[in-house]
Amino acid sequence: MTCREVEKYLQAYVDGEFSDQEETEIEQHFKFCPVCQKNVAFQTWFKQGLKQSLPGYKAPVRLKAELTHLIRREQRNQTPLYVKLSPAIAVVLILLGVLFFPRIDVSSPIVEASVEKHMRDLPFDVQSDDYKKVSSFFQEKAKLAIRIPRFRRSTVRLIGGRASQVQNRPVAYLSFGDNGRKYTLVAAPVNGTESTPLPKGVLTRVNNRELIVTHRNGFSIVVWKANRMMYSLVSDDDDKELVNLAANADYDL
């Protein structure tokens, strides 16, 4: 896939309109093209910030009617809706954001990235419950040395992982399961020479571990630092359970 093709369908990708196979194809391009990486990061940041700035705004009835009419008319054509409607809808949202909500507060990138991946079922680069096998994949294939938390709750098991980037930095996405409940963990290396602050949220300290509890899109998130890594754990589990998992985690050697 070329940069021109990626640019053409970038908005549709950010909106999650691609199938898993199509997403994998475009993400392969991102791995080797820093320019497109920055473009998709900006589009994702803008969309997430805009969504957070418009929680209580109700669109005018006239605007809703016009969009509904436009959608119904386009449904009769063969051209995919996202190709024709995405630019128009983007312009409308930008105007609404500028006029009514000029300030956009964007939270920690690692929090936003972990919630986004939690909401989407992307294919794994490595699928296994073997901690050594998953760690070896990230070390050998992705050149990413990570320490995978082992949660003391015996029913929580590792499912697999996927290598990606947050703000042009390599990260590991790890998926865990517990009797039908899904947990997504982002593990991001922290450079010892730089200060990487924890995101805003409720600060708690358990077992000498400083944890931040926050919420996005109806999910609970716990963020903490350990082993020169920053971890962001997301689930629909309650705050107390997530804090217990994070505070009592051991780490794969």
C-alpha positions in Angstrom: 0.0 0.0 0.0 1.4 3.4 -1.0 1.3 6.7 1.0 -1.2 8.1 -1.5 -3.6 5.1 -0.9 -3.1 5.5 2.9 -3.9 9.2 2.7 -7.0 8.5 0.7 -8.4 6.1 3.3 -6.9 7.4 6.5 -10.1 8.9 7.9 -12.0 5.7 7.3 -9.2 3.8 9.1 -9.3 6.2 12.1 -13.1 5.8 12.2 -12.8 2.0 12.4 -14.6 1.3 9.2 -12.0 -1.3 7.9 -12.2 -5.0 8.4 -9.4 -6.8 10.4 -7.7 -7.8 7.2 -7.8 -4.3 5.8 -6.5 -2.8 9.0 -3.6 -5.2 9.1 -2.6 -4.2 5.5 -2.6 -0.5 6.3 -0.9 -1.0 9.6 1.9 -2.8 7.9 2.5 0.4 6.0 2.6 2.4 9.2 5.5 0.3 10.5 7.8 1.5 7.8 6.5 5.0 7.1 7.1 7.6 9.8 5.2 10.3 7.8 2.0 8.2 7.7 2.5 7.3 11.4 2.4 10.9 12.3 -0.6 11.6 10.2 -2.6 8.7 11.7 -1.5 9.7 15.2 -2.7 13.3 14.6 -6.0 12.2 13.2 -6.6 9.8 16.1 -5.6 12.5 18.6 -7.9 15.0 17.0 -10.9 12.6 16.9 -10.4 11.5 20.5 -10.0 15.1 21.7 -13.0 16.3 19.8 -15.1 13.5 21.2 -14.2 14.4 24.7 -15.0 18.0 24.1 -18.5 17.3 22.9 -20.0 15.1 25.6 -23.2 17.0 26.2 -23.9 18.9 22.9 -27.1 18.0 21.1 -27.0 18.7 17.3 -29.7 21.0 16.0 -32.8 19.2 14.6 -32.2 20.8 11.2 -28.6 19.5 11.0 -29.8 16.0 12.0 -32.5 16.0 9.3 -30.1 17.2 6.6 -27.5 14.5 7.5 -30.2 11.8 7.6 -31.4 12.9 4.1 -27.8 12.9 2.8 -27.2 9.4 4.2 -30.3 7.9 2.7 -29.5 9.5 -0.7 -26.0 8.1 -0.6 -27.2 4.6 0.3 -28.7 4.4 -3.1 -25.4 4.9 -4.8 -22.6 2.3 -5.2 -19.7 4.4 -3.8 -19.0 3.6 -0.2 -20.4 6.1 2.3 -17.2 6.7 4.1 -15.5 8.0 0.9 -18.2 10.6 0.3 -19.4 11.5 3.8 -16.2 11.5 5.9 -15.0 14.9 4.6 -18.4 16.5 5.0 -19.0 15.1 8.5 -15.4 16.1 9.5 -16.0 19.7 8.5 -19.3 19.8 10.4 -17.6 18.4 13.5 -14.7 20.8 13.3 -17.0 23.8 12.9 -19.1 22.7 15.9 -15.9 22.2 18.0 -14.5 25.6 17.1 -17.8 27.5 17.7 -19.0 25.8 20.8 -16.0 24.0 22.4 -12.8 25.7 21.4 -10.8 24.0 24.2 -9.8 20.4 23.6 -8.2 18.6 26.6 -6.5 15.4 25.5 -5.5 12.8 28.1 -2.4 10.7 28.3 -1.6 9.1 25.0 -1.0 5.7 26.7 -4.4 5.8 28.2 -6.1 6.7 25.0 -4.2 4.1 23.1 -5.0 1.3 25.6 -8.7 2.1 25.5 -8.8 2.3 21.7 -7.1 -1.1 21.4 -9.4 -2.6 24.1 -12.5 -1.6 22.1 -11.2 -3.2 18.8 -10.5 -6.8 18.2 -7.3 -6.6 16.2 -5.3 -9.8 15.3 -2.4 -10.8 17.5 1.2 -10.8 16.3 1.8 -13.6 18.8 -1.0 -15.7 20.4 -0.1 -17.8 23.4 -0.5 -18.1 27.2 3.2 -18.8 27.5 4.9 -15.8 29.0 8.3 -16.7 27.8 7.1 -17.2 24.2 5.3 -13.8 24.2 8.3 -12.0 25.8 10.7 -13.6 23.3 8.5 -12.4 20.4 8.7 -8.8 21.5 12.4 -9.1 22.2 13.5 -10.8 19.0 10.9 -9.7 16.4 9.8 -6.3 17.7 13.1 -5.4 19.4 11.1 -4.5 22.5 12.2 -5.7 25.9 9.2 -5.8 28.2 8.3 -7.3 31.6 4.9 -8.9 31.4 2.9 -8.7 34.7 1.7 -12.0 36.1 -1.5 -11.3 37.9 -2.0 -13.2 41.1 -5.7 -14.0 40.4 -5.3 -17.5 39.1 -8.1 -17.2 36.6 -6.5 -14.3 34.7 -4.6 -15.8 31.7 -2.4 -14.3 29.0 -4.0 -14.6 25.5 -1.5 -12.9 23.2 0.1 -9.6 22.1 0.7 -7.1 19.4 3.5 -4.7 18.7 2.6 -1.1 17.8 3.5 2.5 18.5 2.3 5.4 20.6 3.6 8.8 19.5 6.3 7.1 17.4 7.5 5.0 20.4 7.3 1.2 20.4 4.8 -0.3 22.8 3.4 -3.8 23.4 -0.3 -4.5 23.5 -1.2 -7.5 25.7 -4.5 -9.2 26.0 -5.7 -11.2 29.1 -8.9 -13.0 29.8 -10.8 -14.1 32.9 -14.0 -16.1 32.4 -15.2 -14.1 29.5 -14.0 -10.7 30.7 -11.3 -9.0 28.7 -8.3 -7.0 29.9 -6.0 -5.0 27.7 -2.6 -3.9 28.9 -0.3 -1.5 27.2 3.4 -1.8 28.2 5.6 1.2 27.2 9.3 1.5 27.9 10.3 4.5 30.0 13.7 6.0 29.3 15.6 6.4 32.5 16.9 9.8 31.5 13.5 11.4 30.9 10.6 12.1 33.1 7.4 10.5 31.9 4.5 11.7 34.2 1.6 9.5 35.1 -1.8 10.7 33.6 -4.3 12.7 35.6 -6.7 10.7 37.8 -7.2 9.4 41.3 -3.9 8.6 43.0 -3.7 5.6 45.3 -0.8 3.7 46.8 -1.0 0.0 47.5 2.0 -2.3 48.4 4.3 0.7 47.9 3.1 1.0 44.3 1.7 4.3 43.1 -1.3 3.8 40.9 -3.5 6.2 39.0 -7.2 5.3 38.5 -9.1 7.0 35.6 -12.0 6.3 33.3 -12.6 6.6 29.5 -15.6 5.5 27.4 -17.2 3.6 30.3 -14.0 1.6 31.0 -11.8 1.7 34.1 -8.1 2.2 33.7 -5.2 1.8 36.1 -1.8 3.2 35.2 1.5 2.6 37.0 5.2 2.4 36.6 7.5 -0.5 37.3 10.8 -2.0 35.8 11.3 1.1 33.6 8.0 0.5 32.1 4.6 2.3 32.2 1.6 0.1 32.2 -2.0 0.9 31.4 -4.6 -1.8 32.3 -8.1 -1.4 30.9 -11.3 -3.4 31.5 -15.0 -3.1 32.3 -14.1 -4.6 35.7 -14.6 -2.3 38.7 -11.8 0.0 40.0 -11.2 -2.1 43.1 -10.5 -5.3 41.2 -8.2 -3.5 38.7 -6.2 -1.8 41.5 -5.8 -5.2 43.2 -4.5 -6.8 40.0 -2.0 -4.0 39.4 -0.9 -3.7 43.0 -0.1 -7.4 43.4 1.3 -8.1 40.0 4.6 -10.0 39.7 6.8 -9.8 36.6 8.0 -12.2 34.0 11.8 -12.6 34.2 
